Amino acid sequence: MNQESNSSDQPGGQDPLLLLKTLQLLWTKKEMKKQLKEEIRRGFAGLEDPLAGLLDILEDSSDWKGKGHSLGYYITSELQLWIKEHPAVQQAAILSIKLKLQPDQDVEKMCTPLLLQDKTNLVEAYVGEYPELQCKLLQILDTWCEPSFNIKDISRQYQGLSKYKPDKFNHKMLSKLVFRLLERFNLDPALCPNVINQRHLRTLNYLFYKRFVEKSMTQENWTDHVQNTVGENQWLQGHLIQLLISYSDMSTAARWAQRCNLPKEMLPYGVADELQKLKIQERVEEAEKAENYEEGKKKDYYQLPIPRANIHFLQTWGEMLQCWEKVLQPGQVVGIDMEWRPSFGIVGKPRVSLLQIAVGEEVFLLDLPQLLEQAEREDEKEKLSHYIQRLYSDPAITKLGYGMSGDLNSLAATCSALKDMDKQAQGVVDLLTVDKQLQKSSIDWKKGGRKVDVLAPEPSCEDRAFRQPERGLSLLVQHVLGKPLDKTEQLSNWEKRPLREEQILYAASDAYCLLEVYGKLCKDPASFGLSSNLTESLVGKPSIKPRAKKQLNKQEVPSSSGQQCKGFDKEASYPPDPISPKEFSVVCDNMLQGLGRYLRCLGVDVRILENEDDHRKAAEIARQEGRVILTSGLPYQTLQSQVGEGRCFSVNCSEKAKEQALQVLKHFNVQVTLADIFSRCQVCNCDKYLKISKERMRQLMEGSRHSTAEDDASHLTRSEEKPSQSYDAATLAHNSPQPIYNPNCQCLEELDLTGDSVTLVNGTALQVSAIPPGVLDKTELTYFYCCTRCGKVFWEGSHFGRVVSQFKDVLATVEDDQSFYDLS
């Protein structure tokens, strides 16, 4: 016993192995556990280099890694207690890593002093093999980066550390460390919202400097970057408003606050008042626009010629009986149309929500869902179907419609008693037949009954109403009555009650216009290129609508971005029928100008917002011209609520313009052919060219030799490109099939132009002087193509071949659809 005590009084600090032997001896005597514990602690304190000595001890004790009843495990447990009582941080961390003790220790207490000593590499090693500790460490570091957190509160606790470097323990160092650890450990940045916000705020300050101080960034690029930086983060949006107040003005700040939809309590002083003024001003402007729009519609669209009091909305059985008393009279001519809610993504025929019947000077709007519900309650459902059957099966009553077969199928889906109505129908006049006959007639009725020269002066942007070309019944009404139908309410929710006044007028017009069209055609069929026995040839069975008027449900088409984009009208089919670029018209938000240029070079009718245009202008253009809005990010939520269902599509802003174009083409099933590429002017969007031979162009250039503005030349090849990127004659000859540039055009030689004039009859000056002289010496070049609207001159070069190569995966072949090549 005395011998053991003497041994413990001299712990052998110079030789750790002597300490181990002493401990082993005490371990064999169970009653001396308390003395063993004291000996271990004295031994730890007496070692000259505790870390090296302890490692030697543990390496010589082979059972230290195990748990349970062993000396090694006992030493390890006492070691952890000793580390807490005698903080030698660096050594403790290294020892913990060697012994893999990290899961049992406090990450913050171990790593904080290391960070203050600039030992970040040791911190990374400490948590390196433990994902849970990595997350804890990053969350701790992120809390230290809160704006209200004083980092000195931490550093003050460790001022006695050796090699203490408090100047490096700051937000900037922490931010860099956090991002490095996130990348190294491949962790979700959402773990560190404070650090991410601070980095975005620094980006925001940099953008303001570039835009307002250095003035080296365009409004379009600045807006795009700001939107992507701020996103939907209200904290960043609040800082954005503060910066706008400092760098710009209250009005601009209020507009951004409105765009971000910030709550009033987050707005700085003065911005809330400015926002209120802005909303009042917008309401006034919208009221003025609505008034002007209504006035414009009276000029541009078909107007219902009967008083509003003659339009009857029927929801009860008694009201409906009055309608049938007037309609079911022998010799009556009745116009019939139907409306239903566009059924996005639902398989099956739509259920009719409104049945419109026009007779004489009145229009009856039957609320079918309400009437069917009432009839079912009163067990008189057969009465409603009985009256409808009488109407359609009576040959003495002339029924007018447009594509009546599809309408009757939808009616059968609404009421099962009417499922065979298409077979029983008699005395029907389907004006779709007239539509088809007019298209075959020699009159160019699509232009109002007159031939139009490609060089005739076109209306200016201010004079003409930009809108989608009319089609279907609207086009027929335009030809026969002089003005098209206003179809802006076509995609309304026709099931929602009460109907808006605009919906009621639209529905009444759709039915009543049939009476007027039929009346005018019967009076003078010859003037429309139709046979004199019009009535006899038309009365018969309903015909089926063409592709654009198929009575199938509109479906949702899944996109690569994970969103859903609705079709063009409530009668589109699923999967969507392929359309050519000429049938597809869009308006691109100003953040997607690159996408707009790509689509335009593929033949799509594209309008692109200018940098200074507000996003809401896209909705205005879409409504007026029947275009689809292409946008991205925050504006999507605002714009999609201002247009009909399916008229707004959000593009993935993280992709390049080419990938965005491919996404749009596949999403809307737009079939691009070789003939579509560069079929539109890349400058003004015009789709009519003049085709000029090289010899004739040489003559015209000689007459304009005094002007050599080569920098303004717009062409389909770029001289600065590397030869490897060009499609020269040898390359094109090697590829099969060979892409040939052949846009829709009229040859200049066929026109009545004399001398060396370069001005067309519509006043457009051809920019022939902007063509570099060397271009005319190219042997493979035979023709030039001049835009008839802006005068820009194009010719075939490497750019055409490159676009063909880039979009070869979506190019349709001639065998797929010959109609896409019919550009003449």
C-alpha positions in Angstrom: 0.0 0.0 0.0 2.8 2.4 0.9 4.7 1.3 -2.2 1.7 2.2 -4.3 1.3 5.6 -2.6 5.0 6.5 -3.3 4.5 5.6 -6.9 1.5 7.9 -7.1 3.4 10.8 -5.5 5.9 10.6 -8.3 3.6 10.3 -11.3 6.3 9.9 -13.8 5.7 13.0 -15.9 8.7 12.4 -17.9 7.6 8.9 -18.9 3.9 8.4 -19.7 4.4 4.6 -19.8 5.3 4.5 -16.1 2.0 6.3 -15.4 0.2 3.6 -17.5 1.8 0.8 -15.4 0.7 2.5 -12.2 -2.9 2.9 -13.5 -2.9 -0.8 -14.6 -1.9 -1.9 -11.2 -4.6 0.1 -9.5 -7.2 -1.1 -12.0 -6.6 -4.7 -10.9 -7.6 -3.8 -7.3 -11.3 -3.0 -7.5 -11.4 -1.4 -4.0 -9.0 1.3 -5.2 -11.2 2.9 -7.9 -11.3 6.3 -6.1 -7.5 6.4 -5.9 -7.3 5.4 -9.6 -9.4 8.4 -10.5 -7.2 10.7 -8.5 -4.1 9.1 -10.0 -5.3 9.6 -13.6 -6.0 13.3 -13.0 -2.6 13.9 -11.3 -1.0 12.1 -14.2 -2.7 14.2 -16.8 -1.6 17.4 -15.0 2.0 16.2 -14.6 2.8 15.2 -18.1 5.1 17.6 -19.8 3.2 17.4 -23.1 -0.3 16.1 -22.1 -1.4 15.5 -25.7 1.6 13.5 -26.8 1.7 11.6 -23.5 -1.9 10.7 -23.5 -1.7 9.4 -27.1 1.3 7.2 -26.1 -0.8 5.9 -23.1 -3.8 5.1 -25.2 -1.8 3.6 -28.1 -0.2 1.2 -25.6 -3.6 0.4 -24.0 -5.2 -1.7 -26.7 -8.7 -1.7 -25.2 -9.3 2.0 -25.2 -11.7 2.0 -28.2 -14.1 -0.4 -26.6 -16.9 0.5 -24.2 -17.8 -1.1 -21.0 -15.6 -2.6 -18.3 -12.0 -1.7 -19.5 -9.2 0.5 -18.3 -8.9 2.2 -21.7 -12.5 3.2 -21.6 -12.2 4.5 -18.1 -9.2 6.6 -19.0 -11.1 8.0 -22.0 -14.1 9.0 -19.9 -11.9 10.8 -17.3 -10.0 12.5 -20.2 -13.2 14.2 -21.4 -13.9 15.5 -17.9 -10.4 16.7 -17.6 -10.6 18.5 -21.0 -13.6 20.5 -19.8 -11.8 21.5 -16.6 -8.5 22.3 -18.2 -9.3 23.9 -21.6 -6.3 23.7 -23.8 -8.5 24.2 -26.8 -6.3 23.3 -29.7 -4.9 20.2 -28.1 -8.4 19.2 -26.9 -9.8 19.5 -30.4 -6.9 17.5 -32.0 -7.3 14.8 -29.3 -11.1 14.7 -29.8 -10.6 14.2 -33.5 -8.1 11.4 -32.9 -10.4 9.7 -30.4 -13.6 10.6 -32.3 -15.2 12.2 -29.3 -17.0 15.1 -31.2 -20.6 13.7 -30.9 -20.3 13.8 -27.1 -19.0 17.4 -27.0 -20.5 20.9 -27.3 -19.7 22.1 -30.9 -20.0 25.8 -30.0 -17.7 25.7 -27.0 -15.1 23.7 -28.9 -15.2 25.7 -32.1 -15.6 29.3 -30.9 -12.1 29.7 -29.4 -10.6 28.0 -32.4 -12.3 30.5 -34.7 -11.0 33.4 -32.5 -7.5 32.0 -33.0 -8.0 31.8 -36.8 -7.9 28.0 -36.7 -10.6 27.5 -39.3 -8.9 24.4 -40.8 -9.1 22.7 -37.4 -12.8 23.6 -37.1 -13.5 22.0 -40.5 -11.6 18.9 -39.5 -13.5 18.7 -36.2 -16.9 18.5 -37.9 -15.7 16.9 -41.1 -17.1 13.4 -40.6 -20.3 14.3 -38.8 -23.1 15.8 -41.0 -25.2 16.6 -38.0 -22.3 18.6 -36.4 -21.8 20.4 -39.7 -25.4 21.6 -39.7 -25.2 22.7 -36.1 -22.0 24.6 -36.7 -23.4 26.4 -39.7 -26.6 27.3 -37.8 -24.5 28.7 -35.0 -22.4 30.8 -37.4 -25.5 32.0 -39.1 -27.0 33.3 -35.8 -23.9 35.3 -35.2 -24.5 37.0 -38.6 -27.9 38.4 -37.6 -27.9 42.2 -38.1 -28.8 42.8 -34.4 -26.2 40.4 -33.1 -23.0 42.0 -31.5 -20.1 39.8 -32.3 -18.0 41.4 -29.6 -20.2 39.7 -27.0 -18.6 36.4 -28.0 -15.0 37.6 -28.5 -15.0 39.3 -25.1 -15.4 36.0 -23.3 -12.1 34.6 -24.8 -9.7 37.5 -24.4 -7.2 35.5 -22.5 -6.6 33.0 -25.3 -3.1 32.7 -26.8 -2.7 33.9 -30.4 -6.0 35.7 -30.0 -7.0 37.5 -33.2 -10.3 39.3 -32.6 -9.9 41.5 -35.7 -10.4 38.5 -37.9 -13.5 37.4 -36.0 -16.1 39.6 -37.9 -19.2 39.3 -40.2 -17.2 39.3 -43.4 -14.9 36.4 -42.2 -17.9 34.5 -41.0 -19.8 35.0 -44.2 -16.9 33.7 -46.3 -16.5 30.7 -43.9 -20.2 29.9 -44.1 -20.2 29.8 -47.9 -17.0 27.8 -48.0 -18.4 25.2 -45.6 -21.7 25.1 -47.5 -19.9 24.2 -50.6 -17.4 21.8 -49.0 -20.1 19.8 -47.1 -22.7 20.2 -49.9 -25.4 21.5 -47.5 -28.6 23.4 -48.2 -28.0 27.2 -48.1 -31.4 27.5 -46.4 -29.6 26.5 -43.2 -28.1 30.0 -43.2 -30.8 32.6 -44.0 -29.0 35.5 -42.4 -25.8 35.0 -44.4 -27.7 34.5 -47.6 -29.7 37.7 -47.0 -26.6 39.7 -46.2 -24.9 38.5 -49.5 -28.1 39.4 -51.4 -28.1 42.8 -49.7 -24.5 43.4 -50.8 -25.5 42.4 -54.3 -28.4 44.9 -54.1 -26.1 47.7 -53.0 -23.7 46.9 -55.9 -26.6 47.0 -58.4 -27.7 50.4 -57.2 -24.1 51.7 -57.5 -23.8 50.4 -61.1 -27.2 51.8 -62.1 -27.4 55.2 -60.3 -23.8 56.1 -59.5 -21.7 54.6 -62.2 -24.6 54.5 -64.7 -23.2 51.6 -66.6 -26.2 49.3 -66.4 -29.3 49.5 -68.6 -32.7 49.7 -66.9 -33.7 46.3 -68.4 -30.7 44.5 -67.0 -30.9 46.3 -63.7 -34.6 45.4 -63.2 -34.0 41.8 -64.2 -31.1 41.4 -61.7 -33.0 43.2 -58.9 -36.0 40.9 -59.3 -33.9 37.8 -59.3 -31.9 39.0 -56.2 -34.9 40.1 -54.1 -37.3 37.3 -55.2 -40.2 37.0 -52.6 -38.0 37.8 -49.6 -39.8 40.6 -47.7 -36.7 41.5 -45.8 -34.8 42.2 -49.0 -37.8 43.9 -50.5 -37.9 46.3 -47.5 -34.2 47.2 -48.1 -34.9 47.6 -51.8 -37.5 50.2 -51.0 -35.1 52.0 -48.7 -32.4 52.1 -51.4 -34.9 53.4 -54.0 -35.8 56.3 -51.7 -32.1 57.1 -51.3 -31.1 56.7 -55.0 -34.3 57.5 -56.9 -37.6 58.9 -55.6 -40.8 58.1 -53.7 -42.8 57.4 -56.8 -40.4 54.7 -58.0 -40.2 53.3 -54.5 -44.0 53.1 -54.4 -44.2 51.3 -57.8 -41.7 48.7 -56.6 -43.6 48.4 -53.3 -46.8 47.7 -55.3 -44.9 45.2 -57.5 -43.6 43.4 -54.5 -47.0 43.6 -52.8 -45.5 44.7 -49.5 -47.8 45.1 -46.5 -48.5 48.7 -45.5 -46.8 48.3 -42.1 -43.5 47.5 -43.8 -43.5 50.7 -45.9 -41.2 53.6 -44.9 -42.7 57.0 -44.1 -44.0 58.7 -47.3 -44.1 55.6 -49.5 -47.5 54.5 -48.2 -49.0 57.9 -49.1 -47.3 57.8 -52.5 -48.6 54.3 -53.1 -52.1 55.5 -52.3 -51.8 58.3 -54.9 -50.4 55.8 -57.4 -53.4 53.5 -56.9 -55.8 56.4 -57.4 -54.0 57.4 -60.5 -54.1 53.9 -61.9 -57.8 53.6 -61.3 -58.4 56.8 -63.2 -56.1 55.6 -66.0 -57.8 52.3 -66.1 -61.2 53.9 -66.2 -60.1 56.1 -69.1 -58.6 53.1 -70.9 -61.8 51.2 -70.4 -63.8 54.1 -71.7 -61.5 54.4 -74.7 -61.5 50.7 -75.2 -65.3 50.6 -75.2 -65.4 53.4 -77.7 -62.8 51.6 -79.8 -64.8 48.4 -79.7 -67.8 50.2 -81.1 -65.6 51.2 -84.0 -63.7 48.0 -84.5 -66.1 45.2 -83.5 -69.6 44.0 -84.3 -72.2 45.8 -82.1 -75.4 44.2 -81.0 -78.2 46.2 -82.8 -81.0 45.5 -80.3 -81.7 47.2 -77.0 -80.3 45.8 -73.8 -83.9 45.2 -72.5 -84.4 42.7 -75.3 -81.7 40.3 -73.8 -83.4 38.0 -71.3 -81.4 35.9 -68.8 -83.7 32.9 -67.9 -83.2 30.9 -64.7 -86.7 29.7 -63.8 -89.2 27.4 -65.5 -91.8 30.1 -65.9 -89.4 32.4 -67.7 -88.3 29.6 -70.0 -91.9 28.9 -71.1 -92.2 32.4 -72.4 -89.1 31.8 -74.5 -90.4 28.6 -76.0 -93.7 30.2 -76.9 -91.9 32.6 -79.2 -89.2 30.3 -80.5 -91.3 27.2 -81.4 -93.3 28.9 -84.2 -93.3 27.5 -87.7 -91.3 29.6 -90.1 -89.0 31.1 -87.4 -85.3 31.6 -88.1 -83.4 31.0 -84.9 -79.7 31.7 -84.1 -78.3 29.2 -81.5 -75.0 29.2 -79.7 -73.6 27.7 -76.5 -71.0 28.6 -73.9 -69.2 26.5 -71.3 -66.4 26.8 -68.8 -63.0 26.0 -70.3 -62.3 22.6 -68.8 -58.5 22.5 -68.3 -57.1 19.1 -67.8 -60.5 17.3 -67.6 -61.2 14.4 -70.0 -64.6 14.3 -71.7 -67.0 16.7 -73.3 -67.7 20.0 -71.6 -71.1 20.7 -70.0 -73.0 23.6 -71.5 -73.4 26.5 -69.0 -75.4 28.8 -71.2 -77.7 28.2 -74.2 -78.3 31.3 -76.3 -81.3 31.5 -78.6 -81.8 34.6 -80.9 -85.1 35.1 -82.6 -86.6 38.3 -84.1 -85.4 41.2 -82.1 -84.7 39.3 -78.9 -82.1 37.0 -77.4 -82.8 34.5 -74.7 -80.0 33.2 -72.5 -80.9 30.0 -70.8 -79.0 29.2 -67.5 -78.9 25.4 -68.2 -77.3 24.3 -64.9 -79.9 26.2 -62.9 -82.8 25.1 -65.1 -81.7 21.4 -65.0 -81.3 21.6 -61.2 -84.8 23.1 -60.8 -86.3 20.5 -63.2 -84.7 17.7 -61.3 -86.1 19.0 -58.0 -89.5 19.1 -59.5 -89.1 15.8 -61.4 -89.7 17.5 -64.7 -86.3 17.0 -66.3 -87.8 15.5 -69.4 -89.7 18.8 -70.1 -86.5 20.7 -70.7 -85.1 18.1 -73.0 -88.5 17.8 -74.8 -88.5 21.5 -75.7 -84.9 21.4 -77.0 -85.7 18.3 -79.0 -88.8 20.0 -80.5 -86.6 22.9 -81.6 -83.9 20.9 -83.3 -86.2 18.3 -84.9 -88.8 20.6 -86.4 -87.9 21.1 -90.1 -90.3 24.2 -90.2 -87.9 26.1 -87.9 -84.6 27.2 -89.4 -81.8 26.8 -86.9 -78.6 28.8 -87.4 -75.2 27.8 -85.9 -71.5 27.6 -86.5 -70.0 24.1 -86.2 -73.2 22.7 -84.7 -72.1 19.1 -84.5 -69.7 19.9 -81.7 -72.3 22.1 -79.9 -74.8 19.2 -80.0 -72.2 16.8 -78.6 -71.6 19.1 -75.7 -75.4 19.5 -75.2 -75.7 15.7 -75.1 -73.0 15.6 -72.4 -75.0 18.0 -70.3 -78.3 16.2 -70.6 -78.3 12.5 -71.4 -81.8 12.7 -72.9 -80.3 14.7 -75.8 -77.6 12.2 -76.7 -79.0 11.4 -80.2 -79.9 15.0 -81.0 -77.3 15.3 -83.8 -79.1 12.4 -85.6 -82.6 13.9 -85.1 -81.7 17.5 -86.1 -83.5 18.9 -89.2 -83.7 22.3 -90.8 -80.3 23.4 -89.5 -78.1 25.9 -91.3 -74.5 25.4 -90.3 -72.7 28.6 -91.3 -69.4 26.7 -91.1 -70.4 25.5 -94.5 -70.5 29.1 -95.7 -67.1 29.6 -94.2 -65.6 26.8 -96.2 -67.3 27.9 -99.4 -66.0 31.4 -99.0 -62.4 30.1 -98.5 -62.7 28.3 -101.8 -64.1 31.3 -103.7 -62.0 33.4 -105.9 -62.5 36.5 -103.7 -59.7 37.2 -101.3 -62.2 37.5 -98.4 -59.5 37.4 -95.7 -58.6 40.9 -96.6 -62.1 42.3 -96.8 -63.0 41.2 -100.3 -60.1 42.9 -102.1 -56.7 41.9 -103.3 -53.8 43.5 -101.4 -50.5 44.3 -102.9 -47.5 43.3 -100.8 -46.1 46.8 -101.2 -49.3 48.6 -100.4 -48.8 51.1 -97.5 -49.4 49.4 -94.2 -51.0 51.1 -91.2 -48.6 52.5 -88.7 -48.2 51.0 -85.2 -50.3 53.9 -83.9 -53.1 53.5 -86.4 -53.7 49.8 -86.5 -55.1 47.7 -83.6 -52.6 45.0 -82.9 -54.6 41.8 -82.5 -54.6 38.2 -83.4 -55.9 37.6 -87.0 -59.6 36.8 -86.9 -60.7 33.2 -87.5 -63.8 31.0 -87.3 -67.2 32.8 -86.8 -65.5 36.1 -86.0 -63.8 36.1 -89.5 -67.1 35.2 -91.2 -68.9 38.1 -89.4 -66.1 40.4 -90.4 -66.4 39.5 -94.1 -70.2 39.6 -94.2 -71.0 42.4 -91.8 -67.8 44.4 -92.0 -66.6 44.0 -88.4 -65.4 41.0 -86.5 -66.7 39.7 -83.2 -65.0 40.8 -80.0 -63.9 37.4 -78.5 -62.2 38.7 -75.3 -64.9 37.0 -73.1 -64.7 33.7 -74.9 -62.6 32.1 -72.1 -64.7 33.3 -69.3 -65.9 31.1 -66.4 -69.4 30.6 -67.7 -70.4 28.6 -64.7 -69.9 31.4 -62.2 -72.9 33.4 -61.3 -73.9 36.1 -61.6 -72.6 36.6 -65.1 -70.9 39.9 -65.7 -72.5 42.4 -68.1 -69.7 41.9 -70.6 -70.4 38.2 -70.6 -74.1 38.7 -71.2 -73.5 41.1 -74.2 -70.9 38.7 -75.6 -73.2 35.7 -75.4 -76.1 37.6 -77.0 -73.9 38.9 -79.8 -72.6 35.4 -80.6 -76.2 34.2 -81.2 -77.7 37.3 -82.8 -74.9 37.8 -85.3 -76.0 34.5 -86.9 -79.3 36.0 -87.8 -77.7 39.0 -89.5 -75.1 37.0 -91.3 -77.7 34.6 -92.6 -80.0 37.5 -93.7 -77.3 39.3 -95.6 -76.1 36.1 -97.4 -79.7 35.2 -98.4 -80.3 38.7 -99.9 -77.2 38.7 -102.1 -75.3 35.4 -102.2 -73.6 36.2 -105.5 -71.7 39.1 -104.1 -70.0 36.7 -101.7 -69.1 34.2 -104.4 -71.9 31.8 -103.4 -74.6 30.1 -105.5 -78.0 31.7 -105.8 -79.8 28.7 -104.3 -78.0 29.4 -101.0 -80.9 28.4 -98.7 -81.5 25.0 -100.2 -77.8 24.1 -100.3 -77.2 25.0 -96.7 -80.2 23.6 -94.9 -79.4 20.0 -93.8 -77.3 18.3 -91.2 -74.7 20.0 -88.9 -71.1 20.0 -90.1 -68.0 19.5 -88.0 -65.8 22.4 -87.1 -62.2 22.5 -88.4 -59.2 22.1 -86.1 -59.4 25.6 -84.7 -63.1 25.0 -83.6 -63.0 21.4 -82.5 -65.5 20.8 -79.7 -63.1 19.0 -77.4 -62.0 20.0 -74.0 -59.1 22.3 -73.6 -56.4 20.4 -71.7 -53.4 21.4 -69.7 -50.1 20.7 -71.3 -47.3 19.8 -68.8 -44.1 21.8 -69.4 -40.5 21.1 -68.6 -40.5 23.8 -65.9 -43.1 21.9 -63.9 -45.9 24.5 -64.6 -49.0 24.1 -66.6 -49.9 26.3 -69.5 -53.5 26.4 -70.8 -54.4 26.2 -74.5 -55.6 28.9 -76.7 -59.4 28.6 -76.5 -62.0 26.6 -74.8 -62.4 24.4 -77.9 -58.8 23.3 -78.3 -58.0 19.5 -78.3 -55.6 17.5 -76.2 -53.0 16.6 -76.9 -52.8 20.1 -78.6 -52.8 20.0 -82.3 -49.5 21.2 -83.9 -49.5 24.7 -85.1 -47.1 26.6 -87.3 -45.2 29.6 -86.1 -47.4 31.8 -88.3 -50.4 30.7 -86.1 -48.6 31.5 -82.9 -48.3 35.1 -81.6 -46.7 36.2 -78.3 -45.7 39.2 -76.4 -42.4 38.9 -74.5 -41.8 40.7 -71.2 -38.8 43.0 -71.3 -36.7 40.6 -69.2 -37.0 38.0 -72.1 -35.8 40.0 -75.1 -33.3 37.3 -76.0 -36.1 34.7 -76.1 -38.2 37.0 -78.2 -35.4 37.4 -80.8 -35.0 33.6 -80.9 -38.7 33.0 -81.5 -38.9 35.7 -84.1 -36.0 34.2 -86.1 -38.0 30.9 -86.0 -41.0 32.7 -87.6 -43.2 33.3 -84.5 -45.1 36.6 -84.4 -43.4 38.3 -81.5 -43.8 41.7 -79.8 -41.1 42.6 -77.3 -41.6 45.2 -74.5 -39.0 48.0 -74.4 -36.7 48.4 -71.4 -38.8 51.3 -70.0 -42.1 49.6 -70.5 -44.1 48.5 -67.4 -44.8 44.7 -67.2 -48.5 45.4 -67.3 -48.3 46.6 -70.8 -47.8 43.0 -71.8 -51.3 42.2 -70.5 -52.8 45.2 -72.4 -51.2 44.0 -75.7 -52.2 40.4 -75.0 -55.9 41.4 -74.6 -55.9 43.7 -77.6 -54.1 41.4 -80.0 -55.0 38.0 -78.7 -51.3 37.1 -77.9 -49.9 34.8 -75.3 -47.7 36.5 -72.6 -44.2 35.1 -72.0 -42.8 36.3 -68.7 -40.8 35.1 -65.7 -40.5 35.5 -62.0 -42.7 37.9 -60.0 -44.6 39.5 -62.9 -46.2 36.1 -63.7 -48.6 36.3 -60.8 -49.7 39.8 -61.7 -50.0 39.3 -65.5 -51.7 35.9 -65.4 -54.6 37.4 -63.4 -55.1 40.2 -66.0 -55.7 37.9 -69.0 -57.8 34.9 -69.8 -57.0 31.4 -68.7 -54.0 30.1 -70.6 -52.8 33.4 -72.0 -49.8 33.7 -69.7 -46.8 31.4 -69.5 -43.8 31.6 -67.1 -40.5 30.8 -68.6 -37.6 29.4 -66.6 -35.4 32.5 -66.2 -32.3 30.4 -65.1 -32.0 28.9 -68.6 -30.4 30.5 -71.7 -32.6 32.1 -74.4 -32.2 29.1 -76.7 -33.4 26.6 -74.1 -36.3 28.9 -73.2 -37.3 29.0 -76.9 -37.2 25.2 -77.1 -39.3 25.1 -73.9 -41.9 27.4 -75.4 -42.0 25.5 -78.8 -42.5 22.1 -77.2 -45.0 23.4 -74.7 -47.3 24.9 -77.3 -46.5 22.2 -79.9 -45.3 24.8 -82.4 -43.9 22.9 -85.5 -41.1 24.9 -87.1 -39.9 24.1 -90.6 -37.0 25.3 -92.7 -39.3 27.7 -94.4 -40.2 29.4 -91.1 -36.6 30.3 -90.2 -36.0 34.0 -90.8 -39.5 34.3 -92.4 -39.9 37.5 -90.3 -37.8 40.6 -90.2 -35.6 40.5 -87.1 -35.9 44.3 -86.7 -39.6 45.1 -87.1 -41.4 41.6 -87.1 -42.8 42.1 -90.7 -43.3 38.8 -92.6 -43.2 40.2 -96.2 -39.9 40.5 -98.1 -38.9 41.5 -101.5 -36.6 39.1 -103.3 -34.0 40.9 -105.4 -31.4 39.2 -107.6 -27.7 40.0 -107.1 -27.5 41.7 -110.5 -30.5 44.0 -109.7 -29.0 44.7 -106.3 -25.7 45.7 -107.9 -27.6 48.3 -110.0 -29.4 49.6 -107.0 -26.2 49.9 -105.0 -24.5 51.8 -107.8 -27.3 54.4 -107.6 -26.8 54.8 -103.9 -23.0 54.7 -103.8 -22.8 58.0 -101.9 -24.1 56.3 -98.7 -21.7 53.7 -97.2 -23.2 53.2 -93.8 -21.9 49.6 -93.5 -22.4 49.5 -89.7 -26.2 49.6 -90.1 -26.3 46.5 -92.4 -28.5 43.8 -91.1 -27.6 40.4 -92.6 -27.9 36.7 -92.0 -24.1 36.2 -91.6 -21.5 37.8 -89.3 -18.1 38.5 -90.6 -16.5 38.5 -87.2 -17.4 34.9 -86.5 -14.8 32.2 -86.6 -14.7 30.1 -89.8 -15.5 27.0 -87.8 -18.9 28.5 -86.9 -19.9 29.4 -90.5 -21.9 27.3 -92.9 -20.1 27.9 -96.1 -21.0 26.3 -99.5 -18.8 23.2 -99.0 -20.3 22.5 -95.5 -23.9 22.9 -96.8 -23.2 20.6 -99.7 -21.9 18.0 -97.3 -25.0 18.0 -95.1 -28.2 16.2 -96.2 -30.8 17.6 -96.5 -29.3 20.9 -97.5 -31.0 23.8 -95.7 -32.2 26.5 -98.1 -33.3 29.9 -97.2 -36.6 30.6 -98.9 -38.9 33.0 -97.1 -42.3 34.3 -98.1 -41.5 37.0 -100.6 -42.3 38.7 -103.9 -39.6 39.2 -106.5 -38.7 42.8 -107.2 -38.4 42.2 -110.9 -42.1 41.5 -111.1 -42.9 44.9 -109.7 -43.5 48.1 -111.6 -40.3 49.9 -110.5 -38.3 52.0 -112.9 -34.7 53.2 -113.0 -32.5 52.8 -109.9 -35.1 53.8 -107.3 -34.7 52.1 -103.9 -37.9 53.5 -102.5 -41.1 51.3 -102.5 -44.5 52.5 -103.3 -45.4 52.5 -99.6 -42.5 54.9 -98.9 -40.1 52.4 -97.5 -36.5 53.1 -98.4 -34.4 49.9 -99.0 -31.1 50.2 -97.1 -29.0 48.9 -99.9 -26.1 51.4 -99.2 -25.5 49.5 -95.9 -24.4 46.3 -97.7 -20.6 45.8 -97.6 -19.3 45.8 -101.2 -17.6 42.5 -100.8 -20.9 40.7 -100.3 -21.8 41.0 -104.0 -18.6 39.1 -105.0 -19.7 35.9 -103.2 -20.3 33.4 -106.0 -22.7 31.3 -104.0 -25.0 34.3 -103.2 -27.8 34.8 -105.7 -30.6 36.7 -104.0 -31.1 39.4 -101.4 -34.3 39.8 -99.2 -35.6 43.3 -98.2 -38.1 43.9 -95.5 -41.1 45.8 -97.0 -41.8 47.7 -93.8 -38.4 48.9 -92.5 -36.2 48.4 -95.6 -33.5 46.3 -93.9 -31.6 44.0 -96.3 -30.8 40.4 -95.5 -29.0 37.6 -97.4 -28.2 34.0 -96.7 -25.1 33.2 -94.8 -23.8 31.2 -91.8 -26.4 32.5 -89.4 -29.2 30.6 -91.2 -27.3 27.4 -91.1 -26.4 27.8 -87.5 -30.0 28.4 -86.5 -31.0 25.3 -88.5 -28.4 23.3 -86.6 -29.4 24.7 -83.2 -33.0 23.8 -83.6 -32.7 20.6 -85.7 -34.4 18.6 -82.9 -37.7 20.6 -83.2 -37.7 21.2 -87.0 -40.6 19.5 -88.7 -39.9 17.7 -92.0 -41.9 18.2 -95.2 -43.4 14.8 -94.8 -44.8 15.8 -91.4 -47.0 18.5 -92.7 -46.8 19.9 -96.2 -49.0 22.9 -95.2 -46.2 24.4 -93.2 -44.3 25.0 -96.4 -47.1 26.8 -98.1 -45.7 30.3 -97.6 -46.4 31.8 -101.0 
